[in-house]
Amino acid sequence: MRSHLFHRITSLSLATLALLASSLQASAQTSFPTGTVRFVAPFSASTPPDIISRIVSKELTESEGWRVIVENRPGGVTTIAATDVLTQPADGNSLYAMSVPSVAAPSLVPNISFDLGRDFDPVIKATVSYNVLVVNPSVPAKTVAELVTLLKSQPDKLTFSSGGFGTPAHLIGEQFKLQTGTRAQHVPYAQFPQAIGDLLNGTNAFMFITMLPVVDLIKTGKLRALAVTGPKRVPILPDVPTIVEASYPSLVVEDWTGFAVRHGTPKETVARLNAAINKALQKPSVREALARIGAEPVGGTPEQFGRLVGDQVAHWHDVVAGMKVQQ
């Protein structure tokens, strides 16, 4: 009798402990978010990190029931947005929308006040996209090889434009020069439309640019596309060859967007964010919205994104060695 009673008590105790553990786990999952979730984009509205953040945040609002907003904090080669997130509690409610300029910033900004690997915890690589190399139609180059030959024949005579120092257009342009042994002058603009405008009027010769703003300009002949910077052709510009087809495989450059939180955010919260964004990226509506801007969903684990960030910091350091933002 006593043995039977002991087994009953033991069974009840184990069941109670299991229920308590389950309750604690559920509590950890439901305790996030504790308020409004903020995606902090380091560029102005209508730029890829902003648009991608808005696409993801809209899906999270609908599928998870969270209150999610996107806040734009441009400037400082992405350091203003990064610093904003680092001033918030480490609770996962503020996410830094990272992209290529984010990993170049440590090599471009003197006395940068934070370390990406030390001060941020990776959440997820959300998307990947590729830029397109375009020239003004007056430029006598129909291929990448012809542009390289032209630049070598006129070192520092031709210019390429960008939407600002440290932007993807600038960074990819610098990698192009490094890999091809050419010289051209970089002309940064405070406003992205002005960079395109001076490309259209012939003030600048070429530009590496995100695809959405120039698709119609390419199709109408106002700009000539020489290659996309990806390993395969993209649906939005199916007739434009890849940089690999142009015999420059070393110039394949991803223009990615991912999200990170302040270091010290609970691992359960990072996992919750990762799972929710991974799920969002699988939704047909999200994939269609991303396709319209020439982006592809990626997803994956925080660890995978963390390795990418580390590799990219090293890569862009080598590309922009010696360049610094003027204070």
C-alpha positions as CSV (number, residue, x, y, z in Angstrom):
1,M,0.0,0.0,0.0
2,R,2.8,2.4,1.0
3,S,4.7,1.5,-2.2
4,H,1.6,2.2,-4.3
5,L,1.0,5.5,-2.6
6,F,4.7,6.5,-3.1
7,H,4.5,5.8,-6.8
8,R,1.3,7.8,-7.1
9,I,2.9,10.8,-5.3
10,T,6.1,10.5,-7.4
11,S,4.0,10.4,-10.6
12,L,2.0,13.4,-9.6
13,S,5.2,15.3,-8.7
14,L,6.8,14.5,-12.0
15,A,3.6,15.6,-13.8
16,T,3.5,18.8,-11.8
17,L,7.1,19.5,-12.7
18,A,6.5,18.8,-16.4
19,L,3.5,21.1,-16.3
20,L,5.5,23.8,-14.6
21,A,8.3,23.5,-17.1
22,S,5.8,23.7,-20.0
23,S,4.2,26.7,-18.4
24,L,7.6,28.5,-17.9
25,Q,8.5,27.8,-21.5
26,A,5.1,29.1,-22.8
27,S,5.6,32.2,-20.5
28,A,9.0,32.8,-22.0
29,Q,7.6,32.6,-25.5
30,T,4.6,34.8,-24.8
31,S,6.5,37.5,-22.8
32,F,7.8,38.8,-26.1
33,P,7.2,41.4,-27.3
34,T,6.8,43.6,-24.2
35,G,5.7,46.6,-26.3
36,T,6.0,48.0,-29.8
37,V,8.6,46.2,-32.0
38,R,10.8,48.7,-33.9
39,F,12.7,48.0,-37.1
40,V,15.3,50.7,-37.2
41,A,16.4,51.3,-40.9
42,P,19.7,53.1,-41.5
43,F,18.5,54.7,-44.7
44,S,15.6,56.9,-45.8
45,A,12.1,55.7,-46.9
46,S,11.9,53.8,-50.2
47,T,15.4,52.4,-50.0
48,P,15.8,48.6,-49.9
49,P,16.4,48.1,-46.2
50,D,13.4,50.4,-45.5
51,I,11.1,48.6,-48.0
52,I,12.2,45.1,-46.8
53,S,11.7,46.1,-43.2
54,R,8.2,47.3,-44.0
55,I,7.3,44.1,-45.9
56,V,8.4,41.9,-43.0
57,S,6.9,44.1,-40.3
58,K,3.5,44.1,-42.1
59,E,3.5,40.3,-42.1
60,L,4.5,40.1,-38.5
61,T,1.7,42.4,-37.5
62,E,-0.8,40.3,-39.4
63,S,0.5,36.8,-38.5
64,E,1.9,37.3,-35.0
65,G,-0.4,40.1,-33.8
66,W,2.5,42.3,-32.8
67,R,2.5,46.0,-33.0
68,V,5.4,46.7,-35.4
69,I,6.7,49.9,-36.8
70,V,9.6,51.0,-39.0
71,E,11.7,54.0,-38.0
72,N,14.2,55.6,-40.4
73,R,17.5,56.8,-38.8
74,P,19.7,57.7,-41.8
75,G,23.2,59.1,-41.6
76,G,26.7,58.4,-40.3
77,V,27.2,55.5,-42.7
78,T,24.5,53.5,-40.8
79,T,26.0,54.3,-37.4
80,I,23.1,56.5,-36.3
81,A,20.6,53.7,-36.6
82,A,23.0,51.2,-35.0
83,T,23.6,53.6,-32.0
84,D,19.8,54.1,-31.7
85,V,19.3,50.3,-31.2
86,L,22.2,50.2,-28.7
87,T,20.6,52.8,-26.5
88,Q,17.5,50.7,-26.1
89,P,17.0,47.8,-23.6
90,A,18.3,44.4,-24.7
91,D,14.8,43.0,-24.9
92,G,14.5,42.4,-28.7
93,N,11.9,45.1,-29.2
94,S,14.4,47.1,-31.3
95,L,15.9,45.5,-34.4
96,Y,18.7,47.0,-36.5
97,A,18.1,46.5,-40.2
98,M,21.6,45.7,-41.4
99,S,22.9,45.7,-45.0
100,V,26.2,45.9,-46.8
101,P,27.0,49.5,-45.6
102,S,26.6,48.3,-42.0
103,V,29.5,45.9,-42.3
104,A,31.6,48.5,-44.2
105,A,31.0,51.2,-41.5
106,P,33.7,49.9,-39.1
107,S,36.3,50.5,-41.8
108,L,34.9,53.8,-42.9
109,V,34.0,55.7,-39.8
110,P,36.8,56.9,-37.6
111,N,36.6,56.1,-33.9
112,I,33.4,54.1,-34.3
113,S,31.8,53.6,-30.9
114,F,30.6,50.0,-31.2
115,D,31.7,46.6,-32.4
116,L,29.2,44.7,-34.6
117,G,30.3,41.3,-33.3
118,R,30.5,42.3,-29.6
119,D,27.5,44.7,-29.3
120,F,24.9,43.0,-31.5
121,D,23.3,39.6,-31.6
122,P,22.4,38.3,-35.0
123,V,18.8,37.3,-35.7
124,I,18.4,36.4,-39.4
125,K,19.6,37.1,-42.9
126,A,16.3,38.1,-44.5
127,T,16.9,38.8,-48.1
128,V,19.5,38.9,-50.9
129,S,19.4,41.0,-54.1
130,Y,21.8,42.1,-56.7
131,N,22.7,45.4,-58.3
132,V,22.9,46.2,-62.0
133,L,25.8,48.0,-63.7
134,V,24.4,50.7,-65.9
135,V,26.0,53.3,-68.2
136,N,24.7,56.5,-69.9
137,P,24.0,55.6,-73.5
138,S,26.6,58.1,-74.6
139,V,29.3,55.9,-73.1
140,P,30.9,53.8,-75.9
141,A,30.8,50.5,-74.0
142,K,28.3,47.7,-74.7
143,T,29.9,45.2,-72.3
144,V,31.7,45.1,-69.0
145,A,35.0,44.3,-70.8
146,E,34.6,47.3,-73.1
147,L,33.9,49.5,-70.0
148,V,37.0,48.2,-68.3
149,T,39.1,48.9,-71.5
150,L,37.6,52.4,-71.7
151,L,38.4,53.2,-68.0
152,K,42.0,51.9,-68.4
153,S,42.5,54.2,-71.4
154,Q,41.2,57.2,-69.5
155,P,42.3,56.8,-65.9
156,D,40.4,59.0,-63.5
157,K,38.6,60.8,-66.3
158,L,35.2,59.1,-66.0
159,T,32.9,59.3,-63.0
160,F,30.5,56.9,-61.2
161,S,27.7,58.1,-59.0
162,S,26.1,56.9,-55.8
163,G,23.5,57.9,-53.3
164,G,26.2,58.7,-50.8
165,F,29.5,57.7,-49.2
166,G,29.4,54.1,-48.0
167,T,26.2,53.1,-49.8
168,P,26.1,49.9,-51.9
169,A,26.6,51.8,-55.1
170,H,29.8,53.4,-53.8
171,L,31.1,50.2,-52.2
172,I,30.5,48.0,-55.2
173,G,32.0,50.7,-57.4
174,E,35.2,50.6,-55.3
175,Q,35.3,46.8,-55.5
176,F,34.9,47.0,-59.3
177,K,37.9,49.3,-59.6
178,L,39.9,47.1,-57.3
179,Q,39.1,43.9,-59.1
180,T,39.6,45.3,-62.6
181,G,42.6,47.5,-62.0
182,T,40.7,50.6,-63.2
183,R,40.5,54.2,-61.9
184,A,37.4,56.3,-61.9
185,Q,36.2,59.2,-59.7
186,H,33.4,58.6,-57.2
187,V,30.7,61.3,-57.1
188,P,28.4,60.8,-54.0
189,Y,25.1,62.6,-53.7
190,A,23.0,63.4,-50.7
191,Q,19.8,62.5,-52.6
192,F,19.5,59.2,-54.5
193,P,17.3,60.7,-57.3
194,Q,20.0,63.3,-58.0
195,A,22.5,60.5,-58.5
196,I,20.3,58.9,-61.1
197,G,19.5,62.3,-62.7
198,D,23.1,63.1,-63.3
199,L,23.6,59.6,-64.7
200,L,20.8,60.2,-67.1
201,N,22.1,63.6,-68.2
202,G,25.6,62.3,-68.8
203,T,27.3,64.1,-66.0
204,N,28.4,60.7,-64.7
205,A,29.3,57.7,-66.8
206,F,28.2,54.6,-64.9
207,M,26.7,53.4,-61.7
208,F,26.0,50.2,-59.8
209,I,22.4,50.5,-58.7
210,T,19.6,48.6,-57.1
211,M,17.3,47.4,-59.9
212,L,13.8,48.7,-59.1
213,P,14.5,52.5,-59.8
214,V,16.1,51.8,-63.2
215,V,14.1,48.9,-64.7
216,D,11.9,51.2,-66.9
217,L,14.9,53.4,-67.7
218,I,16.7,50.4,-69.0
219,K,13.7,49.1,-71.0
220,T,13.2,52.5,-72.6
221,G,16.9,52.9,-73.6
222,K,17.6,55.8,-71.3
223,L,20.2,53.7,-69.6
224,R,22.2,50.8,-70.9
225,A,22.6,47.8,-68.6
226,L,25.9,45.9,-68.9
227,A,25.5,43.2,-66.2
228,V,23.8,42.3,-62.9
229,T,26.1,41.5,-60.0
230,G,24.6,38.1,-59.3
231,P,25.6,34.6,-60.2
232,K,22.4,34.1,-62.2
233,R,20.1,36.2,-64.2
234,V,17.2,37.9,-62.4
235,P,13.6,37.7,-63.4
236,I,13.1,41.5,-63.3
237,L,15.8,42.0,-66.0
238,P,15.9,38.6,-67.8
239,D,17.8,39.9,-70.8
240,V,20.7,41.4,-68.9
241,P,23.8,39.1,-68.5
242,T,25.4,38.3,-65.2
243,I,28.8,39.6,-64.2
244,V,29.8,35.9,-64.4
245,E,28.7,35.7,-68.0
246,A,30.8,38.8,-68.6
247,S,33.8,36.9,-67.4
248,Y,34.2,38.7,-64.0
249,P,33.1,36.1,-61.4
250,S,35.1,37.9,-58.7
251,L,32.6,40.8,-59.0
252,V,29.6,38.8,-57.8
253,V,28.3,41.0,-54.9
254,E,25.3,40.3,-52.8
255,D,23.3,43.2,-51.6
256,W,21.7,41.6,-48.5
257,T,19.5,42.8,-45.7
258,G,19.3,41.2,-42.2
259,F,18.3,42.0,-38.7
260,A,20.2,42.1,-35.4
261,V,19.4,43.1,-31.8
262,R,21.4,44.5,-29.0
263,H,23.8,42.0,-27.4
264,G,22.4,40.4,-24.2
265,T,18.9,40.0,-25.6
266,P,17.5,36.7,-24.2
267,K,18.2,33.7,-26.4
268,E,14.6,32.7,-26.3
269,T,13.6,36.1,-27.7
270,V,16.2,35.9,-30.5
271,A,14.8,32.4,-31.3
272,R,11.2,33.8,-31.3
273,L,12.2,36.6,-33.6
274,N,14.1,34.2,-35.9
275,A,11.2,31.8,-36.1
276,A,8.6,34.5,-36.8
277,I,10.6,36.1,-39.5
278,N,11.5,32.8,-41.1
279,K,7.8,32.0,-41.2
280,A,7.0,35.4,-42.7
281,L,9.6,34.9,-45.4
282,Q,7.7,31.8,-46.6
283,K,4.4,33.6,-47.1
284,P,3.5,33.9,-50.9
285,S,2.5,37.5,-50.3
286,V,5.9,38.4,-48.8
287,R,7.8,36.6,-51.5
288,E,5.8,38.4,-54.2
289,A,6.4,41.8,-52.6
290,L,10.1,41.1,-52.4
291,A,10.2,39.9,-56.0
292,R,8.8,43.2,-57.1
293,I,11.9,45.0,-55.8
294,G,14.3,42.3,-57.1
295,A,14.9,40.7,-53.7
296,E,14.8,37.0,-52.8
297,P,13.9,35.7,-49.3
298,V,16.7,33.8,-47.5
299,G,16.0,33.0,-43.8
300,G,18.2,30.6,-41.8
301,T,19.6,30.6,-38.3
302,P,21.1,33.4,-36.2
303,E,24.4,31.6,-36.3
304,Q,24.5,31.6,-40.1
305,F,23.8,35.3,-40.2
306,G,26.5,36.0,-37.6
307,R,29.1,34.2,-39.7
308,L,28.0,36.3,-42.7
309,V,28.4,39.5,-40.8
310,G,31.9,38.5,-39.6
311,D,33.0,37.5,-43.1
312,Q,31.6,40.7,-44.6
313,V,33.3,43.0,-42.1
314,A,36.6,41.5,-43.2
315,H,35.8,41.6,-46.9
316,W,34.8,45.2,-47.1
317,H,37.7,46.2,-44.8
318,D,40.0,45.0,-47.6
319,V,38.0,46.8,-50.3
320,V,37.8,50.2,-48.6
321,A,41.2,50.1,-46.8
322,G,42.5,53.7,-46.5
323,M,39.2,55.4,-47.1
324,K,37.6,57.3,-44.2
325,V,34.5,59.5,-43.9
326,Q,35.5,63.1,-43.7
327,Q,34.6,64.5,-40.2
